[in-house]
C-alpha cells in the first residue's frame, strides 16, 4: 500500500531547467562556445556535491584563462529571471496535490537544489503547505544520484521504501530514487527527453495524464520491473531512541562488549526496514519494552564510514512496563537523570539526548567526528 509520494522539484513541479539551460547557453555563446543540450542534460538533477566541474570551471578551461565569474553570474541571473517571469506550475501538479491532500496522503520533496531555492519557489507558487517534509541538496553530504535525499525523506515521512512512490524527471533523480529502493515514475520534460529514463519503473507523458489512484495502481502492480537498475553502495543506517519516564529520567542500556559503555537503545537498520521501525525494534530487543516513536529529533552523519544515525523521541506504549537487559548485547538498563548520567558514556550520546529533549527539529544531517569518552 502506498503511504506517501515524494516529488522532485526542478523540471517536475516548475520548469526551471529550460530557463537555466538557456541562460547558461547565452553565457557560453558570449565566449564563442556552444553548449549542446544533450551535454547539459547529463547533469540535470545533480547537486553541487556530486559535480566535479562547474560550468564556470568548464568555461575557463575552454577559454584558457580565468573569467569574471561575478559578471557572468549577474548577466546569466538576469537572463534566467526574465525567462522565469511567465512560468507557472507544470500541468497536472496542482490536481495531484489537491487529490493527495483530499485522501490524506503525505507528500514530500527531495531536490538537489538548495533549500532557499526550493522553498522560495514553493512559497511563491502558493503550494509549500501541501508538503509534509522538504529535503534539499545543501542539507545532505551527497545529492542525487546518491540516495541520501530520498532516505532522509522516507525517515521524515515515517514510511518504508516500498510504501512510497517517487516522481522524477531526470536520469540522476531516477537513479537516486531507485537506489533508495523506491518505485519511481519518470516524467520527461523538454530537456530530459534528450536523455534515457529507461531505468525508471514507469515513464509517463506528464503529470496531467495520471491521478493519485493511477499512481497507486502502477506502484501496486509494479508494471515495468527492471533487472538492470543502477546500483549504489548500500548506505549504513542506524536508529536509536530517547525515552523518558514520568520523572523525566532517560532510559540507557549498558553494552556487554567494547567499552561496556552506556548508550541510548539503538542499532543498525535492517534490510527493507524503515529507520523508525528499527528504533522501535531495537528498544524492544535491548530492554523488552514496547514503545511508540513520536518524532525524529536528529540525523547524525559520520563521514568516516559514510553512515547516518537517526534518533527518535519515543514513549512507552504502556505505563506498567519495566526495562530489563537482554543479557546478550546489554548487561544492564535503567533510567537516569540528565544531571547524573552514568559512565562510561560518549559525548555523542549526551548530545543526542539533549537534542531530543530540547525540542530540536532536524533540518539537515549533523556532521559528527570521533567520539570522545567520559570515563
C-alpha positions in Angstrom: 0.0 0.0 0.0 1.3 3.4 -1.0 1.5 5.7 2.0 3.5 8.7 0.6 4.6 10.4 -2.6 7.9 12.2 -2.9 8.3 14.8 -5.6 11.4 16.2 -7.3 11.2 19.9 -7.8 13.1 21.4 -10.8 11.5 20.3 -14.1 8.7 18.3 -12.4 6.8 20.9 -10.3 8.2 24.0 -12.0 10.1 24.3 -15.3 13.3 26.0 -14.0 15.5 23.7 -16.1 15.0 25.1 -19.6 15.5 28.7 -18.4 18.6 27.6 -16.6 19.9 25.9 -19.7 19.1 28.9 -21.9 20.8 31.3 -19.5 23.9 29.2 -19.4 23.8 28.7 -23.2 23.8 32.5 -23.5 26.9 32.7 -21.2 28.7 30.2 -23.3 27.9 32.0 -26.5 29.2 35.2 -25.1 32.6 33.5 -25.1 32.1 32.0 -28.5 31.3 28.5 -27.4 28.3 26.2 -27.8 26.6 24.2 -25.1 24.8 21.2 -26.7 21.5 20.4 -25.0 22.5 16.7 -24.6 25.6 17.7 -22.7 23.7 19.9 -20.3 21.0 17.3 -19.8 23.5 14.9 -18.4 24.0 16.9 -15.2 20.3 17.7 -14.6 19.2 16.6 -11.2 22.7 16.6 -9.7 23.6 18.8 -6.8 26.9 20.7 -6.3 28.2 17.9 -4.1 28.2 15.4 -7.0 29.5 17.6 -9.8 33.3 17.7 -10.1 33.4 20.6 -12.6 31.1 23.6 -12.6 30.1 25.5 -15.8 32.4 28.3 -14.6 35.3 25.8 -14.5 34.3 24.5 -17.9 34.2 27.9 -19.4 37.6 28.8 -18.0 39.0 25.5 -19.3 37.7 26.2 -22.8 38.7 29.9 -22.7 42.2 29.2 -21.4 42.2 31.8 -18.7 40.2 33.0 -15.7 36.8 34.7 -16.4 35.0 37.3 -14.4 32.6 34.9 -12.6 30.8 37.7 -10.8 29.9 39.5 -14.1 29.0 36.2 -15.8 26.7 35.2 -12.9 25.0 38.6 -12.9 24.2 38.6 -16.6 23.2 34.9 -16.5 20.9 35.5 -13.5 19.2 38.5 -15.2 18.6 36.3 -18.3 17.3 33.5 -16.1 14.8 35.7 -14.1 13.5 37.2 -17.3 12.8 33.7 -18.7 11.1 32.7 -15.4 8.7 35.6 -15.3 5.9 33.7 -17.0 6.5 30.3 -15.5 3.7 28.6 -13.6 3.1 25.1 -12.2 3.6 22.4 -14.7 0.4 20.7 -16.0 -1.1 18.2 -13.6 0.8 19.3 -10.5 -2.0 21.2 -8.7 -4.5 18.5 -9.4 -2.3 15.8 -7.9 -1.6 17.9 -4.8 -5.2 18.6 -4.2 -6.1 14.9 -4.8 -3.4 13.7 -2.4 -4.5 16.1 0.4 -8.1 15.1 -0.1 -7.0 11.5 0.5 -4.8 12.4 3.4 -1.7 11.1 1.6 1.5 12.6 2.9 3.8 14.4 0.4 7.4 15.2 0.4 10.0 16.9 -1.8 13.5 15.6 -2.5 15.5 18.1 -4.6 19.2 18.5 -5.3 18.7 22.3 -5.3 19.4 24.4 -2.2 16.6 24.9 0.3 16.3 28.6 -0.3 15.7 27.9 -4.0 13.1 25.2 -3.5 11.2 26.6 -0.6 11.3 30.1 -2.1 9.6 28.9 -5.3 7.1 26.7 -3.4 6.1 29.7 -1.4 5.9 31.9 -4.4 3.7 29.3 -6.1 1.5 29.1 -3.0 1.9 25.3 -2.6 4.5 24.9 0.2 1.8 23.9 2.7 1.0 20.8 0.7 4.3 19.2 1.6 4.8 17.4 4.9 8.6 17.4 4.5 11.2 19.0 2.2 14.8 17.8 1.8 17.3 19.7 -0.3 20.8 19.3 -1.7 22.5 21.7 0.7 21.3 19.6 3.6 23.0 16.3 2.8 26.5 15.1 2.3 25.8 14.0 -1.3 22.9 15.0 -3.5 21.4 12.9 -6.4 22.2 10.4 -7.8 23.1 9.4 -4.2 20.0 8.1 -2.4 20.6 10.2 0.8 17.9 12.7 -0.1 15.3 10.0 -0.5 16.4 8.1 2.6 16.0 11.2 4.8 12.6 11.9 3.2 11.5 8.4 3.9 12.5 8.7 7.5 10.8 12.0 7.9 7.6 10.6 6.4 7.9 7.5 8.6 7.4 5.1 5.7 9.3 2.2 4.2 10.7 2.5 0.7 8.1 0.0 -0.7 5.4 2.3 0.8 6.4 5.3 -1.3 6.4 6.5 -4.9 9.0 8.9 -6.3 8.1 11.3 -9.2 11.2 12.3 -11.1 12.2 14.0 -14.4 15.9 13.2 -14.8 18.2 10.2 -15.0 20.1 11.3 -11.9 16.9 11.7 -9.9 15.6 8.3 -11.0 18.9 6.7 -10.1 18.6 8.2 -6.6 15.1 7.0 -6.0 15.8 3.5 -7.2 19.0 3.3 -5.1 16.8 4.1 -2.1 14.5 1.2 -3.1 11.6 3.4 -4.1 9.2 2.8 -7.1 9.9 5.6 -9.5 7.7 7.2 -12.2 9.6 9.4 -14.6 8.1 12.4 -16.3 10.4 13.7 -19.1 10.4 17.4 -19.8 11.6 19.4 -22.7 15.2 18.9 -21.6 15.3 15.4 -20.1 13.6 13.9 -23.1 17.1 14.1 -24.6 18.2 11.5 -22.0 17.4 7.9 -21.2 14.9 7.3 -18.4 14.8 3.5 -19.1 15.8 2.7 -15.5 12.6 4.2 -14.2 9.8 1.8 -13.3 7.3 3.7 -15.4 7.6 6.6 -17.9 4.6 8.8 -18.5 4.0 11.8 -20.8 3.0 14.2 -18.0 1.6 14.5 -14.5 -1.7 15.7 -16.2 -2.1 12.2 -17.6 -2.4 10.4 -14.2 -4.4 10.6 -10.9 -3.3 9.6 -7.5 -5.3 6.4 -8.0 -3.4 5.7 -11.2 0.0 6.2 -9.4 -1.1 3.9 -6.6 -2.2 1.3 -9.0 1.1 1.5 -11.0 3.2 1.0 -7.9 0.9 -1.8 -6.6 1.2 -3.7 -9.9 4.9 -2.7 -10.5 4.1 -2.5 -14.2 7.6 -2.2 -15.5 10.1 -4.0 -13.2 13.7 -3.8 -14.3 16.6 -6.2 -13.7 19.1 -3.6 -14.9 18.6 -0.8 -12.3 21.6 1.4 -11.4 23.5 0.1 -8.3 24.7 2.2 -5.5 26.8 1.2 -2.5 24.5 0.3 0.4 24.2 3.0 2.9 25.0 2.4 6.6 22.0 3.4 8.7 21.5 3.4 12.4 18.5 4.2 14.5 18.1 4.9 18.2 15.5 6.1 20.8 15.4 8.6 23.6 12.8 7.5 26.2 11.8 9.3 29.4 9.9 8.0 32.4 7.3 10.1 34.3 10.1 11.7 36.3 11.9 12.9 33.2 14.8 10.4 33.5 16.3 8.9 30.3 16.5 5.2 29.6 20.0 3.9 29.0 21.5 0.5 28.3 24.9 -0.8 29.1 26.7 -2.7 26.4 28.2 -6.1 27.1 31.0 -5.5 24.5 33.7 -2.9 23.6 34.0 -0.3 26.3 30.9 -1.6 28.1 29.6 1.9 27.9 26.1 3.3 28.5 24.1 4.3 25.4 20.6 5.1 24.3 18.9 1.9 22.9 19.6 1.6 19.2 21.4 -0.3 16.5 21.7 -1.0 12.8 18.7 -0.7 10.4 18.0 -4.0 8.7 17.2 -4.5 5.0 13.7 -3.4 4.0 13.2 -1.8 7.4 12.4 1.9 8.0 14.6 3.8 10.4 11.5 4.4 12.7 10.7 0.7 12.8 14.4 -0.1 13.5 14.4 2.3 16.5 11.3 0.7 18.0 12.6 -2.8 17.4 16.0 -2.1 19.0 14.3 -0.8 22.1 12.3 -4.0 22.4 15.3 -6.2 21.8 17.5 -4.4 24.3 15.1 -3.6 27.0 11.9 -5.7 26.4 9.8 -2.5 26.2 7.2 -1.6 23.6 7.5 2.0 22.6 5.9 4.4 20.1 8.1 6.7 18.1 6.7 10.3 18.4 9.1 12.4 16.3 12.5 12.5 14.6 14.9 14.6 16.8 18.2 14.3 14.9 20.1 12.8 12.0 23.8 12.4 12.7 26.3 11.9 9.8 29.7 10.2 10.4 31.9 10.8 7.4 34.5 8.2 8.5 32.2 5.3 7.5 29.5 7.3 5.5 26.8 6.4 8.0 23.6 8.2 9.1 22.1 7.7 12.6 18.5 8.6 13.1 17.3 9.4 16.7 13.6 9.4 17.7 11.9 10.6 20.8 9.8 7.7 21.9 7.3 7.0 24.7 6.4 3.8 26.4 3.3 2.0 24.9 2.0 1.4 28.5 2.7 2.7 32.0 3.4 -0.6 33.6 6.4 -1.6 31.6 9.8 -2.0 33.3 13.0 -2.2 31.3 15.2 -5.3 31.5 18.6 -6.1 29.9 18.6 -8.8 27.3 21.8 -10.3 28.7 23.2 -10.7 25.1 24.2 -7.3 24.0 23.3 -5.4 27.2 24.1 -6.2 30.8 22.0 -3.5 32.4 19.4 -0.9 31.7 17.9 1.8 33.8 16.6 5.3 33.9 19.0 8.2 34.8 18.5 11.9 35.4 20.3 14.2 33.0 22.4 15.6 35.8 23.7 12.1 36.8 24.3 10.2 33.6 26.5 7.0 34.2 30.0 6.4 32.9 31.5 5.5 30.6 29.4 7.4 28.1 30.2 9.3 24.9 29.8 12.9 24.1 27.7 12.0 21.1 25.2 10.1 23.3 24.9 13.1 25.6 24.4 15.4 22.6 21.7 13.2 21.1 19.8 13.1 24.4 20.0 16.8 24.9 18.9 17.5 21.3 15.9 15.2 21.7 14.8 16.8 25.0 15.3 20.4 23.8 12.7 20.1 21.1 15.4 20.1 18.4 13.9 19.8 14.9 16.4 18.4 12.4 16.6 20.2 9.1 19.8 18.6 7.8 22.2 15.9 8.9 24.6 16.9 11.7 28.3 16.0 11.0 29.9 14.2 13.9 33.5 13.4 14.4 35.3 10.8 16.5 33.5 10.1 19.8 35.0 11.5 23.0 34.5 9.4 26.1 33.6 10.5 29.6 35.0 7.8 31.9 
